[in-house]
Amino acid sequence: MNPHQLAAWIKTEHEIVADLIATLSEKAASVPRANRQLWIDETHTAFEHLRAHLTKHMALEEQDGYMSIVLEARPTLAREVSRLRREHGEFTGLMNRIQQALQEIGTEDNLLIRDVRNRIQDLLSYVDHHKQMEDILITSALNQDIGEKD
């Protein structure tokens, strides 16, 4: 994948993720006092859509070597790329735990509902930060003029 294809793909993926995050964020913003089972079910469905997409997204990113274009252009960014790559595994663990919690909570579990809601909001924040860091690395690697020797 050349740099222009990578940039286009990342832009499209980030738009899809942004839509899924907006939907889930809206669900996690508040828990209704009535119809809690509907909230649990809809939140679980929205979460599963995001989880499936993020899992696929991370696998595709890693398919040809995570951020190989960045590493080819700027080997000095290897440490940052490695950190972001490790976060993929952490995201998987967090998503698995949230998914399990959503399956187990009941309508009367006030604290557990608040806990899973907070965990979803935290995950969305982590994903947003991760995406921003990826964008910065790609932009830095592909657009920075590091000069030429005379």
N, CA, C and O of each residue as an XYZ file, in Angstrom:
600
protein
N       0.850     -1.165      0.000
C       0.000      0.000      0.000
C       0.904      1.239      0.000
O       1.745      1.396      0.885
N       0.730      2.104     -0.980
C       1.556      3.310     -1.043
C       1.021      4.357     -0.062
O      -0.076      4.194      0.472
N       1.779      5.424      0.179
C       1.359      6.418      1.184
C      -0.012      7.037      0.918
O      -0.767      7.289      1.858
N      -0.343      7.284     -0.353
C      -1.637      7.891     -0.661
C      -2.782      6.912     -0.403
O      -3.835      7.302      0.101
N      -2.573      5.643     -0.750
C      -3.585      4.625     -0.469
C      -3.765      4.455      1.036
O      -4.888      4.337      1.527
N      -2.653      4.444      1.761
C      -2.707      4.316      3.214
C      -3.490      5.473      3.822
O      -4.347      5.266      4.680
N      -3.197      6.675      3.382
C      -3.887      7.850      3.919
C      -5.386      7.786      3.621
O      -6.200      8.112      4.485
N      -5.756      7.373      2.419
C      -7.176      7.267      2.049
C      -7.874      6.187      2.868
O      -8.994      6.379      3.342
N      -7.207      5.062      3.028
C      -7.778      3.961      3.804
C      -7.974      4.374      5.257
O      -9.028      4.123      5.842
N      -6.967      5.002      5.835
C      -7.056      5.432      7.231
C      -8.183      6.446      7.400
O      -8.921      6.399      8.384
N      -8.313      7.355      6.449
C      -9.380      8.354      6.529
C     -10.753      7.683      6.513
O     -11.621      8.024      7.317
N     -10.949      6.741      5.610
C     -12.223      6.029      5.524
C     -12.496      5.243      6.802
O     -13.600      5.289      7.344
N     -11.494      4.529      7.274
C     -11.646      3.747      8.502
C     -11.977      4.636      9.687
O     -12.838      4.301     10.500
N     -11.309      5.743      9.783
C     -11.546      6.639     10.912
C     -12.941      7.252     10.856
O     -13.534      7.521     11.901
N     -13.469      7.477      9.669
C     -14.830      7.989      9.544
C     -15.839      6.948     10.028
O     -16.797      7.281     10.724
N     -15.618      5.686      9.655
C     -16.508      4.609     10.096
C     -16.442      4.471     11.618
O     -17.469      4.400     12.293
N     -15.225      4.436     12.140
C     -15.045      4.323     13.593
C     -15.677      5.519     14.297
O     -16.302      5.358     15.345
N     -15.523      6.708     13.738
C     -16.110      7.910     14.350
C     -17.633      7.789     14.444
O     -18.222      8.168     15.456
N     -18.266      7.269     13.408
C     -19.720      7.078     13.438
C     -20.125      6.061     14.500
O     -21.086      6.274     15.240
N     -19.386      4.958     14.570
C     -19.690      3.934     15.568
C     -19.456      4.458     16.982
O     -20.228      4.165     17.895
N     -18.395      5.226     17.157
C     -18.097      5.813     18.466
C     -19.188      6.804     18.862
O     -19.602      6.839     20.020
N     -19.650      7.601     17.916
C     -20.712      8.573     18.219
C     -21.970      7.858     18.707
O     -22.604      8.293     19.668
N     -22.323      6.772     18.048
C     -23.501      6.004     18.444
C     -23.332      5.437     19.846
O     -24.224      5.563     20.685
N     -22.193      4.815     20.099
C     -21.953      4.218     21.409
C     -21.799      5.284     22.487
O     -22.260      5.098     23.613
N     -21.168      6.379     22.156
C     -20.997      7.477     23.109
C     -22.346      8.028     23.553
O     -22.544      8.352     24.724
N     -23.257      8.128     22.616
C     -24.607      8.595     22.931
C     -25.283      7.634     23.911
O     -25.944      8.061     24.857
N     -25.109      6.342     23.673
C     -25.694      5.343     24.570
C     -25.069      5.416     25.957
O     -25.767      5.288     26.963
N     -23.763      5.619     26.012
C     -23.056      5.622     27.292
C     -23.194      6.948     28.040
O     -22.780      7.053     29.194
N     -23.761      7.940     27.404
C     -23.875      9.260     28.031
C     -24.805      9.242     29.242
O     -24.563      9.939     30.227
N     -25.850      8.457     29.166
C     -26.777      8.391     30.300
C     -27.540      7.077     30.272
O     -27.761      6.472     29.223
N     -27.927      6.667     31.455
C     -28.703      5.441     31.613
C     -30.111      5.853     32.040
O     -30.271      6.585     33.016
N     -31.110      5.398     31.332
C     -32.473      5.779     31.710
C     -32.913      5.097     33.012
O     -32.392      4.043     33.377
N     -33.844      5.692     33.681
C     -34.382      5.090     34.909
C     -35.366      3.973     34.574
O     -35.517      3.018     35.337
N     -36.025      4.098     33.440
C     -36.978      3.080     32.992
C     -36.431      2.422     31.717
O     -35.534      2.960     31.068
N     -36.967      1.286     31.380
C     -36.559      0.553     30.172
C     -35.062      0.255     30.143
O     -34.416      0.381     29.103
N     -34.528     -0.134     31.272
C     -33.092     -0.399     31.358
C     -32.669     -1.580     30.499
O     -31.561     -1.590     29.962
N     -33.534     -2.569     30.363
C     -33.158     -3.712     29.532
C     -32.970     -3.278     28.086
O     -32.074     -3.771     27.401
N     -33.796     -2.372     27.623
C     -33.635     -1.833     26.275
C     -32.296     -1.115     26.160
O     -31.588     -1.279     25.167
N     -31.941     -0.315     27.177
C     -30.638      0.377     27.170
C     -29.496     -0.638     27.137
O     -28.560     -0.491     26.351
N     -29.567     -1.656     27.979
C     -28.519     -2.687     28.009
C     -28.396     -3.342     26.640
O     -27.294     -3.478     26.109
N     -29.524     -3.746     26.071
C     -29.508     -4.430     24.766
C     -28.958     -3.537     23.660
O     -28.129     -3.973     22.861
N     -29.418     -2.285     23.610
C     -28.957     -1.367     22.561
C     -27.485     -0.999     22.744
O     -26.741     -0.881     21.769
N     -27.076     -0.822     23.985
C     -25.665     -0.514     24.252
C     -24.791     -1.699     23.873
O     -23.724     -1.528     23.283
N     -25.242     -2.891     24.209
C     -24.497     -4.106     23.856
C     -24.382     -4.246     22.336
O     -23.310     -4.578     21.829
N     -25.452     -4.001     21.616
C     -25.429     -4.081     20.153
C     -24.478     -3.050     19.564
O     -23.666     -3.374     18.698
N     -24.576     -1.809     20.031
C     -23.682     -0.753     19.533
C     -22.230     -1.081     19.864
O     -21.337     -0.865     19.045
N     -21.998     -1.604     21.068
C     -20.640     -1.967     21.466
C     -20.104     -3.088     20.582
O     -18.945     -3.048     20.168
N     -20.930     -4.079     20.291
C     -20.482     -5.201     19.454
C     -20.129     -4.741     18.044
O     -19.183     -5.252     17.446
N     -20.873     -3.790     17.513
C     -20.538     -3.242     16.183
C     -19.162     -2.576     16.220
O     -18.327     -2.806     15.345
N     -18.940     -1.752     17.236
C     -17.637     -1.093     17.358
C     -16.534     -2.113     17.604
O     -15.471     -2.038     16.988
N     -16.776     -3.052     18.486
C     -15.773     -4.076     18.814
C     -15.371     -4.867     17.569
O     -14.185     -5.088     17.325
N     -16.355     -5.288     16.792
C     -16.064     -6.056     15.577
C     -15.255     -5.213     14.593
O     -14.303     -5.699     13.982
N     -15.640     -3.958     14.447
C     -14.931     -3.113     13.491
C     -13.512     -2.820     13.956
O     -12.578     -2.867     13.155
N     -13.339     -2.521     15.232
C     -11.994     -2.239     15.736
C     -11.096     -3.473     15.642
O      -9.909     -3.357     15.335
N     -11.655     -4.644     15.904
C     -10.879     -5.883     15.801
C     -10.411     -6.087     14.368
O      -9.250     -6.423     14.132
N     -11.310     -5.886     13.414
C     -10.952     -6.009     11.994
C      -9.944     -4.935     11.606
O      -8.970     -5.210     10.905
N     -10.179     -3.730     12.058
C      -9.310     -2.596     11.751
C      -7.887     -2.865     12.239
O      -6.925     -2.642     11.506
N      -7.756     -3.341     13.470
C      -6.421     -3.604     14.019
C      -5.738     -4.743     13.256
O      -4.535     -4.687     13.000
N      -6.496     -5.763     12.897
C      -5.917     -6.878     12.134
C      -5.424     -6.407     10.771
O      -4.351     -6.815     10.325
N      -6.195     -5.555     10.109
C      -5.775     -5.028      8.811
C      -4.544     -4.140      8.942
O      -3.654     -4.175      8.092
N      -4.495     -3.344     10.006
C      -3.325     -2.499     10.231
C      -2.062     -3.345     10.402
O      -0.978     -2.950      9.974
N      -2.212     -4.491     11.022
C      -1.064     -5.330     11.333
C      -0.733     -6.326     10.219
O       0.312     -6.975     10.269
N      -1.587     -6.453      9.237
C      -1.440     -7.461      8.186
C      -0.101     -7.390      7.467
O       0.554     -8.418      7.295
N       0.311     -6.238      7.055
C       1.574     -6.095      6.319
C       2.664     -5.478      7.184
O       3.624     -4.901      6.673
N       2.510     -5.602      8.467
C       3.476     -4.989      9.376
C       2.933     -3.649      9.829
O       2.747     -2.739      9.020
N       2.685     -3.532     11.096
C       2.050     -2.335     11.638
C       2.911     -1.098     11.374
O       4.058     -1.008     11.811
N       2.332     -0.168     10.660
C       2.970      1.114     10.342
C       4.324      0.941      9.657
O       5.262      1.690      9.932
N       4.424     -0.034      8.776
C       5.697     -0.278      8.093
C       6.134      0.932      7.263
O       7.329      1.204      7.147
N       5.181      1.649      6.692
C       5.531      2.841      5.908
C       6.168      3.891      6.817
O       7.126      4.561      6.429
N       5.632      4.027      8.020
C       6.196      4.981      8.981
C       7.616      4.557      9.338
O       8.531      5.381      9.356
N       7.794      3.279      9.619
C       9.120      2.793     10.020
C      10.139      2.887      8.893
O      11.320      3.137      9.133
N       9.676      2.684      7.660
C      10.591      2.824      6.518
C      11.029      4.278      6.353
O      12.199      4.560      6.093
N      10.079      5.189      6.507
C      10.383      6.607      6.315
C      11.139      7.195      7.503
O      12.006      8.051      7.328
N      10.816      6.744      8.694
C      11.405      7.318      9.910
C      11.678      6.223     10.936
O      10.885      6.049     11.862
N      12.761      5.491     10.800
C      13.073      4.417     11.761
C      13.168      4.894     13.201
O      12.996      4.102     14.128
N      13.438      6.166     13.399
C      13.550      6.695     14.756
C      12.208      6.691     15.494
O      12.166      6.904     16.706
N      11.138      6.456     14.783
C       9.810      6.408     15.416
C       9.441      4.994     15.883
O       8.301      4.760     16.285
N      10.373      4.065     15.837
C      10.099      2.661     16.174
C       9.526      2.499     17.584
O       8.622      1.692     17.800
N      10.042      3.252     18.522
C       9.567      3.137     19.906
C       8.090      3.514     20.009
O       7.317      2.815     20.664
N       7.696      4.611     19.367
C       6.305      5.053     19.400
C       5.398      4.064     18.669
O       4.287      3.776     19.115
N       5.886      3.551     17.539
C       5.110      2.567     16.783
C       4.911      1.306     17.618
O       3.818      0.741     17.638
N       5.945      0.871     18.295
C       5.856     -0.316     19.146
C       4.844     -0.122     20.272
O       4.075     -1.030     20.586
N       4.848      1.048     20.867
C       3.887      1.334     21.943
C       2.459      1.275     21.425
O       1.587      0.688     22.066
N       2.217      1.879     20.271
C       0.877      1.860     19.690
C       0.459      0.443     19.317
O      -0.702      0.069     19.484
N       1.392     -0.333     18.818
C       1.105     -1.735     18.454
C       0.698     -2.532     19.697
O      -0.232     -3.337     19.640
N       1.381     -2.312     20.804
C       1.029     -3.012     22.052
C      -0.367     -2.624     22.531
O      -1.071     -3.432     23.138
N      -0.759     -1.390     22.256
C      -2.095     -0.949     22.671
C      -3.194     -1.761     21.998
O      -4.283     -1.900     22.555
N      -2.932     -2.298     20.815
C      -3.942     -3.123     20.144
C      -4.339     -4.304     21.033
O      -5.522     -4.614     21.169
N      -3.352     -4.953     21.629
C      -3.641     -6.066     22.528
C      -4.402     -5.613     23.764
O      -5.289     -6.312     24.252
N      -4.051     -4.450     24.256
C      -4.754     -3.919     25.420
C      -6.205     -3.586     25.071
O      -7.110     -3.833     25.868
N      -6.425     -3.029     23.887
C      -7.795     -2.748     23.449
C      -8.613     -4.036     23.403
O      -9.763     -4.067     23.841
N      -8.018     -5.082     22.876
C      -8.720     -6.362     22.791
C      -9.120     -6.833     24.184
O     -10.253     -7.269     24.389
N      -8.211     -6.751     25.131
C      -8.527     -7.153     26.499
C      -9.622     -6.310     27.121
O     -10.542     -6.839     27.745
N      -9.527     -4.998     26.951
C     -10.562     -4.110     27.484
C     -11.922     -4.405     26.855
O     -12.933     -4.472     27.554
N     -11.941     -4.579     25.540
C     -13.205     -4.836     24.853
C     -13.808     -6.165     25.293
O     -15.024     -6.266     25.456
N     -12.977     -7.181     25.487
C     -13.487     -8.473     25.951
C     -14.128     -8.350     27.330
O     -15.180     -8.938     27.585
N     -13.498     -7.592     28.213
C     -14.043     -7.420     29.571
C     -15.344     -6.626     29.563
O     -16.275     -6.940     30.304
N     -15.402     -5.601     28.728
C     -16.634     -4.812     28.630
C     -17.755     -5.662     28.047
O     -18.891     -5.624     28.521
N     -17.425     -6.418     27.028
C     -18.429     -7.289     26.397
C     -18.981     -8.284     27.418
O     -20.190     -8.514     27.465
N     -18.119     -8.867     28.223
C     -18.556     -9.807     29.258
C     -19.446     -9.105     30.276
O     -20.474     -9.648     30.683
N     -19.059     -7.911     30.687
C     -19.856     -7.157     31.653
C     -21.239     -6.840     31.100
O     -22.234     -6.944     31.817
N     -21.308     -6.454     29.826
C     -22.596     -6.152     29.211
C     -23.498     -7.391     29.153
O     -24.721     -7.279     29.242
N     -22.897     -8.548     29.005
C     -23.681     -9.788     28.977
C     -24.207    -10.159     30.359
O     -25.257    -10.790     30.482
N     -23.477     -9.766     31.395
C     -23.800    -10.216     32.749
C     -24.663     -9.260     33.556
O     -25.299     -9.687     34.520
N     -24.708     -7.976     33.195
C     -25.447     -7.030     34.036
C     -26.948     -7.197     33.866
O     -27.448     -7.599     32.815
N     -27.636     -6.875     34.938
C     -29.096     -6.905     34.929
C     -29.644     -5.517     35.173
O     -28.906     -4.591     35.511
N     -30.923     -5.385     35.003
C     -31.559     -4.077     35.101
C     -31.502     -3.476     36.499
O     -31.631     -2.261     36.647
N     -31.314     -4.287     37.514
C     -31.256     -3.796     38.895
C     -29.822     -3.547     39.378
O     -29.624     -3.118     40.515
N     -28.837     -3.808     38.546
C     -27.422     -3.672     38.918
C     -26.945     -2.238     38.723
O     -26.203     -1.939     37.787
N     -27.376     -1.364     39.611
C     -27.093      0.069     39.462
C     -25.603      0.378     39.360
O     -25.174      1.089     38.451
N     -24.822     -0.149     40.282
C     -23.387      0.147     40.267
C     -22.679     -0.507     39.087
O     -21.780      0.088     38.493
N     -23.075     -1.707     38.753
C     -22.446     -2.386     37.615
C     -22.780     -1.683     36.297
O     -21.943     -1.615     35.397
N     -23.985     -1.170     36.190
C     -24.357     -0.420     34.984
C     -23.512      0.851     34.894
O     -22.989      1.177     33.828
N     -23.380      1.562     36.004
C     -22.536      2.765     36.004
C     -21.084      2.416     35.678
O     -20.409      3.140     34.946
N     -20.619      1.300     36.229
C     -19.241      0.871     35.979
C     -19.015      0.569     34.499
O     -18.031      1.033     33.922
N     -19.895     -0.190     33.885
C     -19.696     -0.537     32.473
C     -19.828      0.707     31.602
O     -19.119      0.850     30.606
N     -20.723      1.591     31.972
C     -20.863      2.860     31.243
C     -19.562      3.655     31.306
O     -19.109      4.174     30.286
N     -18.957      3.756     32.486
C     -17.686      4.461     32.639
C     -16.560      3.765     31.864
O     -15.714      4.431     31.267
N     -16.551      2.457     31.873
C     -15.520      1.705     31.150
C     -15.646      1.917     29.646
O     -14.640      2.019     28.943
N     -16.872      1.981     29.156
C     -17.085      2.260     27.725
C     -16.565      3.655     27.400
O     -15.863      3.838     26.406
N     -16.901      4.631     28.224
C     -16.442      5.997     27.981
C     -14.919      6.073     28.022
O     -14.317      6.770     27.205
N     -14.294      5.375     28.949
C     -12.831      5.343     29.008
C     -12.251      4.720     27.743
O     -11.304      5.249     27.162
N     -12.819      3.600     27.321
C     -12.342      2.938     26.100
C     -12.431      3.881     24.912
O     -11.491      3.974     24.123
N     -13.543      4.577     24.776
C     -13.711      5.507     23.655
C     -12.658      6.609     23.705
O     -12.152      7.040     22.669
N     -12.337      7.053     24.893
C     -11.288      8.063     25.049
C      -9.929      7.493     24.633
O      -9.160      8.164     23.944
N      -9.635      6.267     25.047
C      -8.362      5.637     24.684
C      -8.256      5.445     23.168
O      -7.199      5.676     22.581
N      -9.340      5.028     22.549
C      -9.350      4.821     21.097
C      -9.105      6.139     20.381
O      -8.343      6.192     19.415
N      -9.745      7.200     20.847
C      -9.559      8.512     20.234
C      -8.104      8.961     20.351
O      -7.525      9.443     19.378
N      -7.520      8.808     21.514
C      -6.122      9.194     21.708
C      -5.203      8.354     20.825
O      -4.271      8.887     20.223
N      -5.449      7.070     20.743
C      -4.646      6.161     19.914
C      -4.710      6.595     18.446
O      -3.691      6.657     17.758
N      -5.915      6.889     17.988
C      -6.105      7.330     16.604
C      -5.342      8.622     16.332
O      -4.706      8.770     15.289
N      -5.410      9.541     17.265
C      -4.680     10.802     17.099
C      -3.181     10.564     17.022
O      -2.496     11.180     16.205
N      -2.668      9.685     17.857
C      -1.231      9.390     17.851
C      -0.816      8.710     16.536
O       0.250      9.008     15.997
N      -1.644      7.808     16.027
C      -1.357      7.198     14.729
C      -1.309      8.261     13.638
O      -0.396      8.271     12.813
N      -2.278      9.139     13.637
C      -2.322     10.198     12.632
C      -1.081     11.084     12.703
O      -0.512     11.454     11.676
N      -0.669     11.419     13.919
C       0.520     12.262     14.097
C       1.763     11.556     13.569
O       2.585     12.170     12.889
N       1.905     10.267     13.880
C       3.076      9.530     13.403
C       3.100      9.432     11.888
O       4.146      9.615     11.264
N       1.961      9.147     11.304
C       1.899      9.028      9.844
C       2.198     10.374      9.194
O       2.974     10.452      8.242
N       1.587     11.418      9.707
C       1.832     12.750      9.161
C       3.289     13.136      9.319
O       3.902     13.662      8.391
N       3.834     12.880     10.469
C       5.229     13.213     10.745
C       6.168     12.448      9.821
O       7.108     13.019      9.269
N       5.912     11.173      9.658
C       6.799     10.332      8.850
C       6.714     10.656      7.366
O       7.728     10.644      6.668
N       5.520     10.943      6.881
C       5.336     11.099      5.439
C       5.426     12.537      4.957
O       5.583     12.776      3.760
N       5.328     13.496      5.864
C       5.327     14.892      5.436
C       6.505     15.720      5.932
O       6.722     16.833      5.453
N       7.249     15.202      6.863
C       8.348     15.984      7.415
C       9.527     15.996      6.460
O       9.984     14.953      5.993
N       9.999     17.170      6.187
C      11.178     17.326      5.330
C      12.398     17.216      6.228
O      12.670     18.106      7.034
N      13.127     16.121      6.085
C      14.298     15.932      6.942
C      15.568     16.424      6.265
O      16.668     16.213      6.775
N      15.423     17.068      5.140
C      16.566     17.691      4.462
C      17.375     16.722      3.632
O      17.253     15.503      3.751
N      18.191     17.295      2.800
C      19.074     16.511      1.949
C      20.507     16.953      2.172
O      20.778     18.096      2.542
N      21.405     16.034      1.940
C      22.815     16.385      2.025
C      23.226     17.065      0.730
O      22.797     16.669     -0.354
N      24.047     18.075      0.846
C      24.549     18.771     -0.348
C      25.724     18.070     -0.954
O      26.262     18.527     -1.962
